[in-house]
Every structure is written in structure tokens, then in C-alpha cells.
Amino acid sequence: MKTETAERPRRRKHGSAKRLAAILGAVLFIAGCIPVRLSFFDGGTVSYEAVLWGVTNKHRIACDKELGMGYNAGTEVRVLFFTVYDSDKFESKYPQTGE
């Protein structure tokens, strides 16, 4: 005597590929926004770098023939490999004496 078993209807996974793509995209976006701090030994420059953005606080020891010893100071902001803000200026701390 055979008993008939009722077949279960298969579940259709509507949108599972879309949901997976959305979750994967969100995880990659968040991972791309996490910065790494880099310190340079050029006078105090600090840079925060991520895949999608970067900020550099410049403070470099420099020498200018006319202004003497000093440093370059400024800030640089980058978004998606494009520089959107850059302020770099030379500040003289030890002016040269006349020759």
C-alpha cells in the first residue's frame, strides 16, 4: 500500500540576489570609509587615508632662498582621488639675515 505524500511547493527566493548585492555593496562602502592614520617624519605631517577619501594635515620643514628656514603648513582633502581642497602656505620661522 502506497501512501501518497504531498509535494511541498518549492520556495522561490524573490530578490535574494538583489538583497545580497545590496548587503555586499553596503559592506564595501563602509569598508571604503574606514581610515588609516599615517604619520610622516618630515616635521609633523599626519594623513588619514581611506579608499574613498583622504585628509592630510601638512606640516613640513622647508627652506626658501628668500624667506629662510620655516615650514609648509596646510590641509589637503581628497574625495574619490580628486583633490577638492588644498591650502598650502610657507611660514617663515627663522628669517635669513642679509648677506
CORRAMO-V860019 format. One record per residue. N is the residue number from 0. RES is the residue in one letter. SS is DSSP state (h for helix, s for strand, l for the rest). PSI is psi as a letter, one per 30 degrees, with the letter a starting at -180 (none if undefined). D_LAST is the distance of its C-alpha to the last C-alpha in whole Angstrom. Layout:
n:res:ss:psi:d_last
N:RES:SS:PSI:D_LAST
N:RES:SS:PSI:D_LAST
This chain:
n:res:ss:psi:d_last
0:M:l:j:116
1:K:l:k:112
2:T:l:k:110
3:E:l:k:108
4:T:l:k:105
5:A:l:k:103
6:E:l:k:100
7:R:l:k:97
8:P:l:k:95
9:R:l:k:91
10:R:l:k:88
11:R:l:k:86
12:K:l:i:82
13:H:l:k:81
14:G:l:g:78
15:S:h:e:77
16:A:h:e:74
17:K:h:e:73
18:R:h:e:72
19:L:h:e:71
20:A:h:e:68
21:A:h:e:67
22:I:h:e:67
23:L:h:e:65
24:G:h:e:63
25:A:h:e:62
26:V:h:e:61
27:L:h:e:59
28:F:h:e:57
29:I:h:e:57
30:A:h:e:56
31:G:h:f:53
32:C:h:f:52
33:I:l:k:51
34:P:l:l:48
35:V:s:k:46
36:R:s:k:43
37:L:s:k:40
38:S:s:k:37
39:F:l:k:34
40:F:l:h:31
41:D:l:g:28
42:G:l:f:27
43:G:l:g:31
44:T:l:k:32
45:V:s:k:36
46:S:s:k:38
47:Y:s:j:42
48:E:s:k:44
49:A:l:l:47
50:V:l:e:49
51:L:l:f:49
52:W:s:l:46
53:G:s:k:43
54:V:s:k:40
55:T:s:k:37
56:N:s:j:34
57:K:s:k:31
58:H:s:i:28
59:R:s:k:26
60:I:s:k:23
61:A:s:l:20
62:C:s:k:16
63:D:s:k:15
64:K:l:e:12
65:E:l:e:11
66:L:l:f:13
67:G:s:a:12
68:M:s:k:15
69:G:s:b:18
70:Y:s:l:22
71:N:s:k:24
72:A:s:k:27
73:G:s:a:30
74:T:s:k:34
75:E:s:k:36
76:V:s:k:40
77:R:s:k:42
78:V:s:k:46
79:L:l:h:48
80:F:l:g:45
81:F:s:k:43
82:T:s:j:40
83:V:s:f:41
84:Y:s:k:38
85:D:s:j:35
86:S:s:j:32
87:D:s:k:28
88:K:s:l:25
89:F:s:k:22
90:E:s:k:21
91:S:s:k:18
92:K:s:f:18
93:Y:s:i:15
94:P:l:k:12
95:Q:l:k:9
96:T:l:l:7
97:G:l:k:4
98:E:l:none:0
